[in-house]
Each structure stands twice: as C-alpha cells, then as structure tokens.
Amino acid sequence: MINEIEKGNDVQKPEDINPEITRNFVDFIKEKSETGKYRVEVKVGDKTFSIDVFPTVFPPRSDYSVSSKSVFETFGNLQGLEVADIGSGSGIESIVAVMAGANHVDAADINQQAVDCSRHNVEINNLKNSIEVFYSDLFSNFPKKKYNLIIANLPIVNFDAGDSPINQALYDNGFEIHRKLFTEAKDFLAENGMITFTHANLQSAKTTNPDYDFIVLEKLVDECGYEIFEKVEREDLGYKWVNYKIKVKQND
Ligand SMILES: C[S@@+](CC[C@H](N)C(=O)[O-])C[C@H]1O[C@@H](n2cnc3c(N)ncnc32)[C@H](O)[C@@H]1O
C-alpha cells in the first residue's frame, strides 16, 4: 500500500473528494472525441507512426492521455509474447506491443467505434497479420487462448457518469470493470503471465488523502488474488500516475 490510512477493512474515503475535479479533463476528452476523425503522429523511442482517431474514441496522444503513454513506456521487450489488449480504443497499445516484439495481439473494445478505429489503424500500419480486434465486453467475445501479457488501459475515474461511449472510456464506478477484468483474466493468463495497467489519483489528488484512489485499487488487486510486482510512478498534469504490473498470487 502507498499510504496506510485504513479503518478496519474499509478504506476511509476523504470527505473532500469532489468529482468535479476531473471535469476539465473529461470536457477536453469529450470535446476532442466529438470533432470527427483526426490523425495523430505517435512517437515511440526513435519510431513514429500515424493513427486516426474516430469520434467517441479515447484520444491516444494529447496532454491528457498520460495513461496510454505510461502503459507502453513500461513494456520493455515483448519478443515472442502472446498479448491481449483489453479496451483497445484507437489500438495504440496493440500497435506499440507489436513494435516491441509481441508475436500476436488480440484486442477488444466495448465501443463499436473504437473497434472500427483499432481495425482501421491496424490496417493503415500494415499489421493485419499481427493484430486481431474483437467487439467484446472484456473477454466475453474473446478467443479462448492463454496470454503472456494482458494490457488493460481501462477507464480509471471512480465515478458514476452514465454509459455513453465516451463515458465508458473514462469512468469505472466502484472499479467494477477492473474487478471483472481481474476475475475473468485468470482463465486467459499463461503461467507466469501478467496484467499491466496505469492508474492516477484523478479524484483524490487534491484531497486530504491524495493516495485514496491508489489504496482502493490496490486493495481490489489483493482481494482478487493478485500481487503487485512492479510499480512505476510519474507526476504529470498535477496528478500522480502509477503503472502497475501484477501477477496471480502463487498460492491462489
Ligand atoms: C482510457 S481508454 C484507453 C484506450 C486505449 N487503450 C489507449 O491506451 O489509448 C479505455 C477504453 O476501454 C474501453 N472499455 C471500457 N469498458 C470496457 C469493457 N467492459 N470491455 C472492453 N473495453 C472496454 C473503452 O471503450 C475505451 O476505449
């Protein structure tokens, strides 16, 4: 745990938490997502590639999408690995995973426009032999395979904001999507396989308990039978961003 401010088994929620804190962030993403299709150049190390972003799809390169960058910057060498990208959005993580050496990537998104967008970007980057994209609620419509790495850059704002496609890209009320992901992923992880995702204190950064967002998620990781074996922290936009790598606990 980053900060031990727990009461019994329950994490104490700061009284000054305010969902409005994330409003600018959310407004920016909504505005961007409603502008129609636009192209961005993505730079990874010394390589650059283009992707098109369709309406309602999470913008993969902006001042606000620190999470996308944060996930793939911790990939390392994925040579020969079977990879799943759950919540693929524009497909950026899948494409970077192949650039990092992944053998094959299966990607999923619950937003049809994100599925279409991922497929389009796979095609324009000539990666149809390496990446397959499924319309799927987490693993519900996914191949019954085992993966060495599951990338899960899912929504991270713990707030109920309704279920429009862009809200589905941003909000995970009570971390229910994460709970489902951690539970279902056990059937899809190869031996020693791992899940990677990024989290930020978008709700609690400016409260009396800035680490509250992390404490809640780390408690969930533990409850679902996983252990954290790597955490990479960075500060950006006034928030803390943590990239996690987790594995199923040995005795689970
Ligand atoms: C924060 S965006 C990240 C998109 C992309 N991976 C990136 O890094 O730019 C989260 C994505 O998860 C998708 N998503 C949300 N709930 C999902 C679910 N239950 N199953 C599959 N995808 C989901 C959203 O539609 C959205 O595209």
The ligand as a Tripos MOL2 file, in Angstrom:
@<TRIPOS>MOLECULE
LIG
   27    29     1     0     0
SMALL
NO_CHARGES

@<TRIPOS>ATOM
      1 C1         -8.9130    5.0150  -21.2570 C.3       1 LIG1
      2 S1         -9.4830    4.3200  -22.7750 S.3       1 LIG1
      3 C2         -7.9420    3.6190  -23.3730 C.3       1 LIG1
      4 C3         -7.8920    3.3600  -24.8480 C.3       1 LIG1
      5 C4         -6.5320    2.8450  -25.3830 C.3       1 LIG1
      6 N1         -6.1820    1.5640  -24.7920 N.3       1 LIG1
      7 C5         -5.4150    3.8420  -25.1390 C.2       1 LIG1
      8 O1         -4.4730    3.4920  -24.4110 O.co2     1 LIG1
      9 O2         -5.4700    4.9510  -25.6870 O.co2     1 LIG1
     10 C6        -10.4080    2.8830  -22.1870 C.3       1 LIG1
     11 C7        -11.0350    2.0130  -23.2820 C.3       1 LIG1
     12 O3        -11.6880    0.8900  -22.6300 O.3       1 LIG1
     13 C8        -12.8930    0.6020  -23.3170 C.3       1 LIG1
     14 N2        -13.7660   -0.1710  -22.4100 N.ar      1 LIG1
     15 C9        -14.4720    0.2830  -21.3360 C.ar      1 LIG1
     16 N3        -15.1370   -0.7300  -20.7670 N.ar      1 LIG1
     17 C10       -14.8360   -1.8550  -21.4910 C.ar      1 LIG1
     18 C11       -15.2340   -3.2210  -21.3930 C.ar      1 LIG1
     19 N4        -16.0700   -3.6460  -20.4380 N.pl3     1 LIG1
     20 N5        -14.7360   -4.1100  -22.3030 N.ar      1 LIG1
     21 C12       -13.8950   -3.6910  -23.2860 C.ar      1 LIG1
     22 N6        -13.4980   -2.3990  -23.4230 N.ar      1 LIG1
     23 C13       -13.9560   -1.5030  -22.5350 C.ar      1 LIG1
     24 C14       -13.4260    1.9780  -23.7110 C.3       1 LIG1
     25 O4        -14.3850    1.9090  -24.7410 O.3       1 LIG1
     26 C15       -12.1240    2.6970  -24.1020 C.3       1 LIG1
     27 O5        -11.8470    2.5400  -25.4710 O.3       1 LIG1
@<TRIPOS>BOND
     1     1     2 1
     2     2     3 1
     3     2    10 1
     4     3     4 1
     5     4     5 1
     6     5     6 1
     7     5     7 1
     8     7     8 2
     9     7     9 1
    10    10    11 1
    11    11    12 1
    12    11    26 1
    13    12    13 1
    14    13    14 1
    15    13    24 1
    16    14    15 ar
    17    14    23 ar
    18    15    16 ar
    19    16    17 ar
    20    17    18 ar
    21    17    23 ar
    22    18    19 1
    23    18    20 ar
    24    20    21 ar
    25    21    22 ar
    26    22    23 ar
    27    24    25 1
    28    24    26 1
    29    26    27 1
@<TRIPOS>SUBSTRUCTURE
     1 LIG1         1 GROUP 0 **** ****
